[in-house]
Amino acid sequence: MDIIQTDRLVLRRQTTKDAEFILNLMNDPEWIRYIGDRGVQTHEEACDYIQTGAIAMYHEHGFGLYLTELKEDRIPIGICGLV
């Protein structure tokens, strides 16, 4: 479900299908340096992180962190939103 679209980007709700991207993102050295280590080391932990984090926030508050993708290719490039 797309939340916001610009000329170049799409923000949409995260799903457990995004686990591989989230796993790679959370283990990027720059993520760890500037955001912090979230202890997500496996695909299963990434799924759990999405379910107990973003998806739970959508249900509880109606908003949260959204997956950010390049609009043309739908390639994920990050996450952003409200917490």
mmCIF file of the N, C-alpha and C atoms, coordinates in Angstrom:
data_MODEL
# 
_entry.id   MODEL 
# 
loop_
_atom_site.group_PDB 
_atom_site.id 
_atom_site.type_symbol 
_atom_site.label_atom_id 
_atom_site.label_alt_id 
_atom_site.label_comp_id 
_atom_site.label_asym_id 
_atom_site.label_entity_id 
_atom_site.label_seq_id 
_atom_site.pdbx_PDB_ins_code 
_atom_site.Cartn_x 
_atom_site.Cartn_y 
_atom_site.Cartn_z 
_atom_site.occupancy 
_atom_site.B_iso_or_equiv 
_atom_site.pdbx_formal_charge 
_atom_site.auth_seq_id 
_atom_site.auth_comp_id 
_atom_site.auth_asym_id 
_atom_site.auth_atom_id 
_atom_site.pdbx_PDB_model_num 
ATOM 1   N N  . MET A 1 1  ? 0.847  -1.182  0.000   1.00 0.00 ? 1  MET A N  1 
ATOM 2   C CA . MET A 1 1  ? 0.000  0.000   0.000   1.00 0.00 ? 1  MET A CA 1 
ATOM 3   C C  . MET A 1 1  ? 0.889  1.241   0.000   1.00 0.00 ? 1  MET A C  1 
ATOM 4   N N  . ASP A 1 2  ? 0.839  2.012   -1.087  1.00 0.00 ? 2  ASP A N  1 
ATOM 5   C CA . ASP A 1 2  ? 1.623  3.235   -1.176  1.00 0.00 ? 2  ASP A CA 1 
ATOM 6   C C  . ASP A 1 2  ? 1.012  4.304   -0.273  1.00 0.00 ? 2  ASP A C  1 
ATOM 7   N N  . ILE A 1 3  ? 1.890  4.952   0.473   1.00 0.00 ? 3  ILE A N  1 
ATOM 8   C CA . ILE A 1 3  ? 1.468  6.026   1.377   1.00 0.00 ? 3  ILE A CA 1 
ATOM 9   C C  . ILE A 1 3  ? 1.678  7.381   0.725   1.00 0.00 ? 3  ILE A C  1 
ATOM 10  N N  . ILE A 1 4  ? 2.870  7.562   0.161   1.00 0.00 ? 4  ILE A N  1 
ATOM 11  C CA . ILE A 1 4  ? 3.237  8.832   -0.472  1.00 0.00 ? 4  ILE A CA 1 
ATOM 12  C C  . ILE A 1 4  ? 4.016  8.511   -1.739  1.00 0.00 ? 4  ILE A C  1 
ATOM 13  N N  . GLN A 1 5  ? 3.777  9.294   -2.795  1.00 0.00 ? 5  GLN A N  1 
ATOM 14  C CA . GLN A 1 5  ? 4.570  9.199   -4.011  1.00 0.00 ? 5  GLN A CA 1 
ATOM 15  C C  . GLN A 1 5  ? 5.059  10.585  -4.393  1.00 0.00 ? 5  GLN A C  1 
ATOM 16  N N  . THR A 1 6  ? 6.321  10.651  -4.803  1.00 0.00 ? 6  THR A N  1 
ATOM 17  C CA . THR A 1 6  ? 6.859  11.875  -5.391  1.00 0.00 ? 6  THR A CA 1 
ATOM 18  C C  . THR A 1 6  ? 7.239  11.535  -6.830  1.00 0.00 ? 6  THR A C  1 
ATOM 19  N N  . ASP A 1 7  ? 7.897  12.444  -7.501  1.00 0.00 ? 7  ASP A N  1 
ATOM 20  C CA . ASP A 1 7  ? 8.323  12.164  -8.866  1.00 0.00 ? 7  ASP A CA 1 
ATOM 21  C C  . ASP A 1 7  ? 9.301  10.990  -8.922  1.00 0.00 ? 7  ASP A C  1 
ATOM 22  N N  . ARG A 1 8  ? 10.094 10.814  -7.849  1.00 0.00 ? 8  ARG A N  1 
ATOM 23  C CA . ARG A 1 8  ? 11.124 9.777   -7.882  1.00 0.00 ? 8  ARG A CA 1 
ATOM 24  C C  . ARG A 1 8  ? 10.995 8.693   -6.819  1.00 0.00 ? 8  ARG A C  1 
ATOM 25  N N  . LEU A 1 9  ? 10.197 8.912   -5.789  1.00 0.00 ? 9  LEU A N  1 
ATOM 26  C CA . LEU A 1 9  ? 10.148 7.984   -4.661  1.00 0.00 ? 9  LEU A CA 1 
ATOM 27  C C  . LEU A 1 9  ? 8.733  7.520   -4.344  1.00 0.00 ? 9  LEU A C  1 
ATOM 28  N N  . VAL A 1 10 ? 8.680  6.357   -3.696  1.00 0.00 ? 10 VAL A N  1 
ATOM 29  C CA . VAL A 1 10 ? 7.433  5.825   -3.149  1.00 0.00 ? 10 VAL A CA 1 
ATOM 30  C C  . VAL A 1 10 ? 7.709  5.432   -1.703  1.00 0.00 ? 10 VAL A C  1 
ATOM 31  N N  . LEU A 1 11 ? 6.843  5.853   -0.797  1.00 0.00 ? 11 LEU A N  1 
ATOM 32  C CA . LEU A 1 11 ? 6.881  5.382   0.585   1.00 0.00 ? 11 LEU A CA 1 
ATOM 33  C C  . LEU A 1 11 ? 5.690  4.469   0.762   1.00 0.00 ? 11 LEU A C  1 
ATOM 34  N N  . ARG A 1 12 ? 5.956  3.271   1.291   1.00 0.00 ? 12 ARG A N  1 
ATOM 35  C CA . ARG A 1 12 ? 4.876  2.302   1.489   1.00 0.00 ? 12 ARG A CA 1 
ATOM 36  C C  . ARG A 1 12 ? 5.099  1.572   2.801   1.00 0.00 ? 12 ARG A C  1 
ATOM 37  N N  . ARG A 1 13 ? 4.051  0.911   3.254   1.00 0.00 ? 13 ARG A N  1 
ATOM 38  C CA . ARG A 1 13 ? 4.150  0.128   4.484   1.00 0.00 ? 13 ARG A CA 1 
ATOM 39  C C  . ARG A 1 13 ? 5.105  -1.051  4.290   1.00 0.00 ? 13 ARG A C  1 
ATOM 40  N N  . GLN A 1 14 ? 5.860  -1.342  5.330   1.00 0.00 ? 14 GLN A N  1 
ATOM 41  C CA . GLN A 1 14 ? 6.737  -2.510  5.304   1.00 0.00 ? 14 GLN A CA 1 
ATOM 42  C C  . GLN A 1 14 ? 5.902  -3.780  5.467   1.00 0.00 ? 14 GLN A C  1 
ATOM 43  N N  . THR A 1 15 ? 6.398  -4.854  4.872   1.00 0.00 ? 15 THR A N  1 
ATOM 44  C CA . THR A 1 15 ? 5.819  -6.175  5.076   1.00 0.00 ? 15 THR A CA 1 
ATOM 45  C C  . THR A 1 15 ? 6.967  -7.137  5.343   1.00 0.00 ? 15 THR A C  1 
ATOM 46  N N  . THR A 1 16 ? 6.637  -8.338  5.772   1.00 0.00 ? 16 THR A N  1 
ATOM 47  C CA . THR A 1 16 ? 7.699  -9.318  6.025   1.00 0.00 ? 16 THR A CA 1 
ATOM 48  C C  . THR A 1 16 ? 8.407  -9.725  4.736   1.00 0.00 ? 16 THR A C  1 
ATOM 49  N N  . LYS A 1 17 ? 7.836  -9.420  3.579   1.00 0.00 ? 17 LYS A N  1 
ATOM 50  C CA . LYS A 1 17 ? 8.521  -9.663  2.309   1.00 0.00 ? 17 LYS A CA 1 
ATOM 51  C C  . LYS A 1 17 ? 9.747  -8.758  2.150   1.00 0.00 ? 17 LYS A C  1 
ATOM 52  N N  . ASP A 1 18 ? 9.849  -7.727  2.992   1.00 0.00 ? 18 ASP A N  1 
ATOM 53  C CA . ASP A 1 18 ? 10.984 -6.803  2.962   1.00 0.00 ? 18 ASP A CA 1 
ATOM 54  C C  . ASP A 1 18 ? 12.118 -7.242  3.886   1.00 0.00 ? 18 ASP A C  1 
ATOM 55  N N  . ALA A 1 19 ? 12.011 -8.425  4.457   1.00 0.00 ? 19 ALA A N  1 
ATOM 56  C CA . ALA A 1 19 ? 12.968 -8.868  5.477   1.00 0.00 ? 19 ALA A CA 1 
ATOM 57  C C  . ALA A 1 19 ? 14.412 -8.874  4.986   1.00 0.00 ? 19 ALA A C  1 
ATOM 58  N N  . GLU A 1 20 ? 14.651 -9.320  3.774   1.00 0.00 ? 20 GLU A N  1 
ATOM 59  C CA . GLU A 1 20 ? 16.031 -9.383  3.271   1.00 0.00 ? 20 GLU A CA 1 
ATOM 60  C C  . GLU A 1 20 ? 16.632 -7.986  3.176   1.00 0.00 ? 20 GLU A C  1 
ATOM 61  N N  . PHE A 1 21 ? 15.843 -7.026  2.667   1.00 0.00 ? 21 PHE A N  1 
ATOM 62  C CA . PHE A 1 21 ? 16.326 -5.642  2.600   1.00 0.00 ? 21 PHE A CA 1 
ATOM 63  C C  . PHE A 1 21 ? 16.583 -5.090  4.002   1.00 0.00 ? 21 PHE A C  1 
ATOM 64  N N  . ILE A 1 22 ? 15.653 -5.301  4.916   1.00 0.00 ? 22 ILE A N  1 
ATOM 65  C CA . ILE A 1 22 ? 15.800 -4.802  6.285   1.00 0.00 ? 22 ILE A CA 1 
ATOM 66  C C  . ILE A 1 22 ? 17.027 -5.433  6.949   1.00 0.00 ? 22 ILE A C  1 
ATOM 67  N N  . LEU A 1 23 ? 17.233 -6.716  6.740   1.00 0.00 ? 23 LEU A N  1 
ATOM 68  C CA . LEU A 1 23 ? 18.409 -7.396  7.287   1.00 0.00 ? 23 LEU A CA 1 
ATOM 69  C C  . LEU A 1 23 ? 19.686 -6.728  6.784   1.00 0.00 ? 23 LEU A C  1 
ATOM 70  N N  . ASN A 1 24 ? 19.769 -6.491  5.483   1.00 0.00 ? 24 ASN A N  1 
ATOM 71  C CA . ASN A 1 24 ? 20.957 -5.843  4.921   1.00 0.00 ? 24 ASN A CA 1 
ATOM 72  C C  . ASN A 1 24 ? 21.106 -4.412  5.419   1.00 0.00 ? 24 ASN A C  1 
ATOM 73  N N  . LEU A 1 25 ? 20.010 -3.677  5.484   1.00 0.00 ? 25 LEU A N  1 
ATOM 74  C CA . LEU A 1 25 ? 20.043 -2.293  5.952   1.00 0.00 ? 25 LEU A CA 1 
ATOM 75  C C  . LEU A 1 25 ? 20.534 -2.216  7.396   1.00 0.00 ? 25 LEU A C  1 
ATOM 76  N N  . MET A 1 26 ? 19.970 -3.045  8.257   1.00 0.00 ? 26 MET A N  1 
ATOM 77  C CA . MET A 1 26 ? 20.306 -3.003  9.678   1.00 0.00 ? 26 MET A CA 1 
ATOM 78  C C  . MET A 1 26 ? 21.746 -3.441  9.975   1.00 0.00 ? 26 MET A C  1 
ATOM 79  N N  . ASN A 1 27 ? 22.363 -4.098  9.012   1.00 0.00 ? 27 ASN A N  1 
ATOM 80  C CA . ASN A 1 27 ? 23.739 -4.553  9.206   1.00 0.00 ? 27 ASN A CA 1 
ATOM 81  C C  . ASN A 1 27 ? 24.748 -3.771  8.379   1.00 0.00 ? 27 ASN A C  1 
ATOM 82  N N  . ASP A 1 28 ? 24.286 -2.717  7.724   1.00 0.00 ? 28 ASP A N  1 
ATOM 83  C CA . ASP A 1 28 ? 25.188 -1.827  7.011   1.00 0.00 ? 28 ASP A CA 1 
ATOM 84  C C  . ASP A 1 28 ? 26.023 -1.068  8.050   1.00 0.00 ? 28 ASP A C  1 
ATOM 85  N N  . PRO A 1 29 ? 27.344 -0.989  7.868   1.00 0.00 ? 29 PRO A N  1 
ATOM 86  C CA . PRO A 1 29 ? 28.183 -0.290  8.854   1.00 0.00 ? 29 PRO A CA 1 
ATOM 87  C C  . PRO A 1 29 ? 27.757 1.149   9.127   1.00 0.00 ? 29 PRO A C  1 
ATOM 88  N N  . GLU A 1 30 ? 27.273 1.855   8.099   1.00 0.00 ? 30 GLU A N  1 
ATOM 89  C CA . GLU A 1 30 ? 26.834 3.235   8.310   1.00 0.00 ? 30 GLU A CA 1 
ATOM 90  C C  . GLU A 1 30 ? 25.550 3.290   9.140   1.00 0.00 ? 30 GLU A C  1 
ATOM 91  N N  . TRP A 1 31 ? 24.655 2.323   8.943   1.00 0.00 ? 31 TRP A N  1 
ATOM 92  C CA . TRP A 1 31 ? 23.442 2.247   9.765   1.00 0.00 ? 31 TRP A CA 1 
ATOM 93  C C  . TRP A 1 31 ? 23.844 2.052   11.221  1.00 0.00 ? 31 TRP A C  1 
ATOM 94  N N  . ILE A 1 32 ? 24.702 1.086   11.450  1.00 0.00 ? 32 ILE A N  1 
ATOM 95  C CA . ILE A 1 32 ? 25.129 0.776   12.816  1.00 0.00 ? 32 ILE A CA 1 
ATOM 96  C C  . ILE A 1 32 ? 25.828 1.979   13.435  1.00 0.00 ? 32 ILE A C  1 
ATOM 97  N N  . ARG A 1 33 ? 26.655 2.659   12.663  1.00 0.00 ? 33 ARG A N  1 
ATOM 98  C CA . ARG A 1 33 ? 27.388 3.826   13.176  1.00 0.00 ? 33 ARG A CA 1 
ATOM 99  C C  . ARG A 1 33 ? 26.449 4.973   13.573  1.00 0.00 ? 33 ARG A C  1 
ATOM 100 N N  . TYR A 1 34 ? 25.497 5.288   12.703  1.00 0.00 ? 34 TYR A N  1 
ATOM 101 C CA . TYR A 1 34 ? 24.665 6.472   12.927  1.00 0.00 ? 34 TYR A CA 1 
ATOM 102 C C  . TYR A 1 34 ? 23.315 6.191   13.590  1.00 0.00 ? 34 TYR A C  1 
ATOM 103 N N  . ILE A 1 35 ? 22.771 5.012   13.400  1.00 0.00 ? 35 ILE A N  1 
ATOM 104 C CA . ILE A 1 35 ? 21.468 4.676   13.981  1.00 0.00 ? 35 ILE A CA 1 
ATOM 105 C C  . ILE A 1 35 ? 21.635 3.760   15.180  1.00 0.00 ? 35 ILE A C  1 
ATOM 106 N N  . GLY A 1 36 ? 22.479 2.750   15.031  1.00 0.00 ? 36 GLY A N  1 
ATOM 107 C CA . GLY A 1 36 ? 22.736 1.818   16.128  1.00 0.00 ? 36 GLY A CA 1 
ATOM 108 C C  . GLY A 1 36 ? 22.423 0.385   15.744  1.00 0.00 ? 36 GLY A C  1 
ATOM 109 N N  . ASP A 1 37 ? 23.065 -0.511  16.429  1.00 0.00 ? 37 ASP A N  1 
ATOM 110 C CA . ASP A 1 37 ? 22.869 -1.941  16.186  1.00 0.00 ? 37 ASP A CA 1 
ATOM 111 C C  . ASP A 1 37 ? 21.547 -2.366  16.799  1.00 0.00 ? 37 ASP A C  1 
ATOM 112 N N  . ARG A 1 38 ? 20.659 -2.879  15.980  1.00 0.00 ? 38 ARG A N  1 
ATOM 113 C CA . ARG A 1 38 ? 19.347 -3.332  16.438  1.00 0.00 ? 38 ARG A CA 1 
ATOM 114 C C  . ARG A 1 38 ? 19.324 -4.827  16.726  1.00 0.00 ? 38 ARG A C  1 
ATOM 115 N N  . GLY A 1 39 ? 20.464 -5.507  16.578  1.00 0.00 ? 39 GLY A N  1 
ATOM 116 C CA . GLY A 1 39 ? 20.535 -6.928  16.889  1.00 0.00 ? 39 GLY A CA 1 
ATOM 117 C C  . GLY A 1 39 ? 19.802 -7.817  15.908  1.00 0.00 ? 39 GLY A C  1 
ATOM 118 N N  . VAL A 1 40 ? 19.610 -7.335  14.687  1.00 0.00 ? 40 VAL A N  1 
ATOM 119 C CA . VAL A 1 40 ? 18.929 -8.113  13.657  1.00 0.00 ? 40 VAL A CA 1 
ATOM 120 C C  . VAL A 1 40 ? 20.009 -8.827  12.852  1.00 0.00 ? 40 VAL A C  1 
ATOM 121 N N  . GLN A 1 41 ? 20.128 -10.144 13.059  1.00 0.00 ? 41 GLN A N  1 
ATOM 122 C CA . GLN A 1 41 ? 21.218 -10.896 12.439  1.00 0.00 ? 41 GLN A CA 1 
ATOM 123 C C  . GLN A 1 41 ? 20.752 -11.971 11.459  1.00 0.00 ? 41 GLN A C  1 
ATOM 124 N N  . THR A 1 42 ? 19.473 -12.310 11.469  1.00 0.00 ? 42 THR A N  1 
ATOM 125 C CA . THR A 1 42 ? 18.970 -13.371 10.602  1.00 0.00 ? 42 THR A CA 1 
ATOM 126 C C  . THR A 1 42 ? 17.697 -12.902 9.894   1.00 0.00 ? 42 THR A C  1 
ATOM 127 N N  . HIS A 1 43 ? 17.329 -13.657 8.866   1.00 0.00 ? 43 HIS A N  1 
ATOM 128 C CA . HIS A 1 43 ? 16.092 -13.359 8.133   1.00 0.00 ? 43 HIS A CA 1 
ATOM 129 C C  . HIS A 1 43 ? 14.891 -13.421 9.077   1.00 0.00 ? 43 HIS A C  1 
ATOM 130 N N  . GLU A 1 44 ? 14.885 -14.409 9.955   1.00 0.00 ? 44 GLU A N  1 
ATOM 131 C CA . GLU A 1 44 ? 13.790 -14.551 10.920  1.00 0.00 ? 44 GLU A CA 1 
ATOM 132 C C  . GLU A 1 44 ? 13.722 -13.353 11.859  1.00 0.00 ? 44 GLU A C  1 
ATOM 133 N N  . GLU A 1 45 ? 14.860 -12.882 12.326  1.00 0.00 ? 45 GLU A N  1 
ATOM 134 C CA . GLU A 1 45 ? 14.884 -11.711 13.201  1.00 0.00 ? 45 GLU A CA 1 
ATOM 135 C C  . GLU A 1 45 ? 14.420 -10.458 12.460  1.00 0.00 ? 45 GLU A C  1 
ATOM 136 N N  . ALA A 1 46 ? 14.735 -10.365 11.171  1.00 0.00 ? 46 ALA A N  1 
ATOM 137 C CA . ALA A 1 46 ? 14.266 -9.228  10.374  1.00 0.00 ? 46 ALA A CA 1 
ATOM 138 C C  . ALA A 1 46 ? 12.748 -9.253  10.242  1.00 0.00 ? 46 ALA A C  1 
ATOM 139 N N  . CYS A 1 47 ? 12.183 -10.435 10.010  1.00 0.00 ? 47 CYS A N  1 
ATOM 140 C CA . CYS A 1 47 ? 10.718 -10.568 9.955   1.00 0.00 ? 47 CYS A CA 1 
ATOM 141 C C  . CYS A 1 47 ? 10.097 -10.146 11.278  1.00 0.00 ? 47 CYS A C  1 
ATOM 142 N N  . ASP A 1 48 ? 10.673 -10.601 12.366  1.00 0.00 ? 48 ASP A N  1 
ATOM 143 C CA . ASP A 1 48 ? 10.160 -10.254 13.691  1.00 0.00 ? 48 ASP A CA 1 
ATOM 144 C C  . ASP A 1 48 ? 10.275 -8.750  13.941  1.00 0.00 ? 48 ASP A C  1 
ATOM 145 N N  . TYR A 1 49 ? 11.401 -8.155  13.527  1.00 0.00 ? 49 TYR A N  1 
ATOM 146 C CA . TYR A 1 49 ? 11.606 -6.714  13.683  1.00 0.00 ? 49 TYR A CA 1 
ATOM 147 C C  . TYR A 1 49 ? 10.511 -5.934  12.939  1.00 0.00 ? 49 TYR A C  1 
ATOM 148 N N  . ILE A 1 50 ? 10.189 -6.375  11.734  1.00 0.00 ? 50 ILE A N  1 
ATOM 149 C CA . ILE A 1 50 ? 9.143  -5.714  10.948  1.00 0.00 ? 50 ILE A CA 1 
ATOM 150 C C  . ILE A 1 50 ? 7.778  -5.887  11.617  1.00 0.00 ? 50 ILE A C  1 
ATOM 151 N N  . GLN A 1 51 ? 7.480  -7.102  12.068  1.00 0.00 ? 51 GLN A N  1 
ATOM 152 C CA . GLN A 1 51 ? 6.167  -7.382  12.669  1.00 0.00 ? 51 GLN A CA 1 
ATOM 153 C C  . GLN A 1 51 ? 5.975  -6.652  13.990  1.00 0.00 ? 51 GLN A C  1 
ATOM 154 N N  . THR A 1 52 ? 6.988  -6.660  14.845  1.00 0.00 ? 52 THR A N  1 
ATOM 155 C CA . THR A 1 52 ? 6.845  -6.045  16.167  1.00 0.00 ? 52 THR A CA 1 
ATOM 156 C C  . THR A 1 52 ? 7.147  -4.549  16.166  1.00 0.00 ? 52 THR A C  1 
ATOM 157 N N  . GLY A 1 53 ? 7.727  -4.068  15.075  1.00 0.00 ? 53 GLY A N  1 
ATOM 158 C CA . GLY A 1 53 ? 8.037  -2.650  14.960  1.00 0.00 ? 53 GLY A CA 1 
ATOM 159 C C  . GLY A 1 53 ? 7.044  -1.937  14.060  1.00 0.00 ? 53 GLY A C  1 
ATOM 160 N N  . ALA A 1 54 ? 7.365  -1.916  12.780  1.00 0.00 ? 54 ALA A N  1 
ATOM 161 C CA . ALA A 1 54 ? 6.567  -1.136  11.827  1.00 0.00 ? 54 ALA A CA 1 
ATOM 162 C C  . ALA A 1 54 ? 5.110  -1.577  11.765  1.00 0.00 ? 54 ALA A C  1 
ATOM 163 N N  . ILE A 1 55 ? 4.879  -2.875  11.594  1.00 0.00 ? 55 ILE A N  1 
ATOM 164 C CA . ILE A 1 55 ? 3.491  -3.345  11.444  1.00 0.00 ? 55 ILE A CA 1 
ATOM 165 C C  . ILE A 1 55 ? 2.688  -3.090  12.715  1.00 0.00 ? 55 ILE A C  1 
ATOM 166 N N  . ALA A 1 56 ? 3.296  -3.304  13.868  1.00 0.00 ? 56 ALA A N  1 
ATOM 167 C CA . ALA A 1 56 ? 2.606  -3.027  15.133  1.00 0.00 ? 56 ALA A CA 1 
ATOM 168 C C  . ALA A 1 56 ? 2.283  -1.537  15.256  1.00 0.00 ? 56 ALA A C  1 
ATOM 169 N N  . MET A 1 57 ? 3.196  -0.674  14.815  1.00 0.00 ? 57 MET A N  1 
ATOM 170 C CA . MET A 1 57 ? 2.945  0.774   14.868  1.00 0.00 ? 57 MET A CA 1 
ATOM 171 C C  . MET A 1 57 ? 1.801  1.176   13.943  1.00 0.00 ? 57 MET A C  1 
ATOM 172 N N  . TYR A 1 58 ? 1.729  0.564   12.752  1.00 0.00 ? 58 TYR A N  1 
ATOM 173 C CA . TYR A 1 58 ? 0.626  0.879   11.839  1.00 0.00 ? 58 TYR A CA 1 
ATOM 174 C C  . TYR A 1 58 ? -0.708 0.556   12.501  1.00 0.00 ? 58 TYR A C  1 
ATOM 175 N N  . HIS A 1 59 ? -0.779 -0.593  13.169  1.00 0.00 ? 59 HIS A N  1 
ATOM 176 C CA . HIS A 1 59 ? -2.032 -1.016  13.810  1.00 0.00 ? 59 HIS A CA 1 
ATOM 177 C C  . HIS A 1 59 ? -2.360 -0.158  15.037  1.00 0.00 ? 59 HIS A C  1 
ATOM 178 N N  . GLU A 1 60 ? -1.330 0.145   15.816  1.00 0.00 ? 60 GLU A N  1 
ATOM 179 C CA . GLU A 1 60 ? -1.557 0.872   17.071  1.00 0.00 ? 60 GLU A CA 1 
ATOM 180 C C  . GLU A 1 60 ? -1.757 2.374   16.859  1.00 0.00 ? 60 GLU A C  1 
ATOM 181 N N  . HIS A 1 61 ? -0.955 2.973   15.959  1.00 0.00 ? 61 HIS A N  1 
ATOM 182 C CA . HIS A 1 61 ? -0.969 4.427   15.820  1.00 0.00 ? 61 HIS A CA 1 
ATOM 183 C C  . HIS A 1 61 ? -1.458 4.926   14.461  1.00 0.00 ? 61 HIS A C  1 
ATOM 184 N N  . GLY A 1 62 ? -1.502 4.016   13.474  1.00 0.00 ? 62 GLY A N  1 
ATOM 185 C CA . GLY A 1 62 ? -1.924 4.435   12.145  1.00 0.00 ? 62 GLY A CA 1 
ATOM 186 C C  . GLY A 1 62 ? -0.791 4.974   11.289  1.00 0.00 ? 62 GLY A C  1 
ATOM 187 N N  . PHE A 1 63 ? 0.423  4.979   11.808  1.00 0.00 ? 63 PHE A N  1 
ATOM 188 C CA . PHE A 1 63 ? 1.596  5.446   11.069  1.00 0.00 ? 63 PHE A CA 1 
ATOM 189 C C  . PHE A 1 63 ? 2.827  4.755   11.632  1.00 0.00 ? 63 PHE A C  1 
ATOM 190 N N  . GLY A 1 64 ? 3.969  4.976   11.005  1.00 0.00 ? 64 GLY A N  1 
ATOM 191 C CA . GLY A 1 64 ? 5.214  4.365   11.459  1.00 0.00 ? 64 GLY A CA 1 
ATOM 192 C C  . GLY A 1 64 ? 6.319  4.611   10.459  1.00 0.00 ? 64 GLY A C  1 
ATOM 193 N N  . LEU A 1 65 ? 7.293  3.706   10.437  1.00 0.00 ? 65 LEU A N  1 
ATOM 194 C CA . LEU A 1 65 ? 8.393  3.796   9.485   1.00 0.00 ? 65 LEU A CA 1 
ATOM 195 C C  . LEU A 1 65 ? 7.993  3.087   8.194   1.00 0.00 ? 65 LEU A C  1 
ATOM 196 N N  . TYR A 1 66 ? 8.149  3.795   7.090   1.00 0.00 ? 66 TYR A N  1 
ATOM 197 C CA . TYR A 1 66 ? 7.760  3.272   5.791   1.00 0.00 ? 66 TYR A CA 1 
ATOM 198 C C  . TYR A 1 66 ? 8.993  2.910   4.973   1.00 0.00 ? 66 TYR A C  1 
ATOM 199 N N  . LEU A 1 67 ? 8.846  1.905   4.137   1.00 0.00 ? 67 LEU A N  1 
ATOM 200 C CA . LEU A 1 67 ? 9.911  1.541   3.223   1.00 0.00 ? 67 LEU A CA 1 
ATOM 201 C C  . LEU A 1 67 ? 9.944  2.584   2.116   1.00 0.00 ? 67 LEU A C  1 
ATOM 202 N N  . THR A 1 68 ? 11.125 3.058   1.789   1.00 0.00 ? 68 THR A N  1 
ATOM 203 C CA . THR A 1 68 ? 11.307 4.050   0.738   1.00 0.00 ? 68 THR A CA 1 
ATOM 204 C C  . THR A 1 68 ? 11.909 3.365   -0.476  1.00 0.00 ? 68 THR A C  1 
ATOM 205 N N  . GLU A 1 69 ? 11.243 3.514   -1.615  1.00 0.00 ? 69 GLU A N  1 
ATOM 206 C CA . GLU A 1 69 ? 11.688 2.869   -2.846  1.00 0.00 ? 69 GLU A CA 1 
ATOM 207 C C  . GLU A 1 69 ? 11.853 3.898   -3.958  1.00 0.00 ? 69 GLU A C  1 
ATOM 208 N N  . LEU A 1 70 ? 12.754 3.578   -4.903  1.00 0.00 ? 70 LEU A N  1 
ATOM 209 C CA . LEU A 1 70 ? 12.813 4.355   -6.130  1.00 0.00 ? 70 LEU A CA 1 
ATOM 210 C C  . LEU A 1 70 ? 11.563 4.043   -6.933  1.00 0.00 ? 70 LEU A C  1 
ATOM 211 N N  . LYS A 1 71 ? 10.874 5.058   -7.364  1.00 0.00 ? 71 LYS A N  1 
ATOM 212 C CA . LYS A 1 71 ? 9.587  4.872   -8.026  1.00 0.00 ? 71 LYS A CA 1 
ATOM 213 C C  . LYS A 1 71 ? 9.705  4.090   -9.332  1.00 0.00 ? 71 LYS A C  1 
ATOM 214 N N  . GLU A 1 72 ? 10.688 4.403   -10.134 1.00 0.00 ? 72 GLU A N  1 
ATOM 215 C CA . GLU A 1 72 ? 10.813 3.791   -11.453 1.00 0.00 ? 72 GLU A CA 1 
ATOM 216 C C  . GLU A 1 72 ? 11.001 2.280   -11.383 1.00 0.00 ? 72 GLU A C  1 
ATOM 217 N N  . ASP A 1 73 ? 11.878 1.810   -10.488 1.00 0.00 ? 73 ASP A N  1 
ATOM 218 C CA . ASP A 1 73 ? 12.215 0.377   -10.424 1.00 0.00 ? 73 ASP A CA 1 
ATOM 219 C C  . ASP A 1 73 ? 11.646 -0.323  -9.201  1.00 0.00 ? 73 ASP A C  1 
ATOM 220 N N  . ARG A 1 74 ? 11.082 0.449   -8.269  1.00 0.00 ? 74 ARG A N  1 
ATOM 221 C CA . ARG A 1 74 ? 10.592 -0.092  -6.986  1.00 0.00 ? 74 ARG A CA 1 
ATOM 222 C C  . ARG A 1 74 ? 11.722 -0.779  -6.218  1.00 0.00 ? 74 ARG A C  1 
ATOM 223 N N  . ILE A 1 75 ? 12.925 -0.221  -6.318  1.00 0.00 ? 75 ILE A N  1 
ATOM 224 C CA . ILE A 1 75 ? 14.075 -0.727  -5.583  1.00 0.00 ? 75 ILE A CA 1 
ATOM 225 C C  . ILE A 1 75 ? 14.112 -0.036  -4.226  1.00 0.00 ? 75 ILE A C  1 
ATOM 226 N N  . PRO A 1 76 ? 14.131 -0.813  -3.121  1.00 0.00 ? 76 PRO A N  1 
ATOM 227 C CA . PRO A 1 76 ? 14.170 -0.195  -1.801  1.00 0.00 ? 76 PRO A CA 1 
ATOM 228 C C  . PRO A 1 76 ? 15.515 0.481   -1.538  1.00 0.00 ? 76 PRO A C  1 
ATOM 229 N N  . ILE A 1 77 ? 15.446 1.675   -0.937  1.00 0.00 ? 77 ILE A N  1 
ATOM 230 C CA . ILE A 1 77 ? 16.668 2.418   -0.647  1.00 0.00 ? 77 ILE A CA 1 
ATOM 231 C C  . ILE A 1 77 ? 16.779 2.812   0.827   1.00 0.00 ? 77 ILE A C  1 
ATOM 232 N N  . GLY A 1 78 ? 15.728 2.614   1.602   1.00 0.00 ? 78 GLY A N  1 
ATOM 233 C CA . GLY A 1 78 ? 15.787 2.987   3.006   1.00 0.00 ? 78 GLY A CA 1 
ATOM 234 C C  . GLY A 1 78 ? 14.419 2.937   3.661   1.00 0.00 ? 78 GLY A C  1 
ATOM 235 N N  . ILE A 1 79 ? 14.364 3.473   4.875   1.00 0.00 ? 79 ILE A N  1 
ATOM 236 C CA . ILE A 1 79 ? 13.104 3.615   5.591   1.00 0.00 ? 79 ILE A CA 1 
ATOM 237 C C  . ILE A 1 79 ? 13.037 5.023   6.164   1.00 0.00 ? 79 ILE A C  1 
ATOM 238 N N  . CYS A 1 80 ? 11.831 5.536   6.271   1.00 0.00 ? 80 CYS A N  1 
ATOM 239 C CA . CYS A 1 80 ? 11.633 6.831   6.904   1.00 0.00 ? 80 CYS A CA 1 
ATOM 240 C C  . CYS A 1 80 ? 10.179 6.926   7.344   1.00 0.00 ? 80 CYS A C  1 
ATOM 241 N N  . GLY A 1 81 ? 9.908  7.852   8.211   1.00 0.00 ? 81 GLY A N  1 
ATOM 242 C CA . GLY A 1 81 ? 8.540  8.026   8.668   1.00 0.00 ? 81 GLY A CA 1 
ATOM 243 C C  . GLY A 1 81 ? 8.493  8.636   10.048  1.00 0.00 ? 81 GLY A C  1 
ATOM 244 N N  . LEU A 1 82 ? 7.429  8.352   10.742  1.00 0.00 ? 82 LEU A N  1 
ATOM 245 C CA . LEU A 1 82 ? 7.178  8.901   12.068  1.00 0.00 ? 82 LEU A CA 1 
ATOM 246 C C  . LEU A 1 82 ? 7.216  7.795   13.111  1.00 0.00 ? 82 LEU A C  1 
ATOM 247 N N  . VAL A 1 83 ? 7.805  8.096   14.250  1.00 0.00 ? 83 VAL A N  1 
ATOM 248 C CA . VAL A 1 83 ? 7.790  7.158   15.376  1.00 0.00 ? 83 VAL A CA 1 
ATOM 249 C C  . VAL A 1 83 ? 7.313  7.871   16.614  1.00 0.00 ? 83 VAL A C  1 
# 
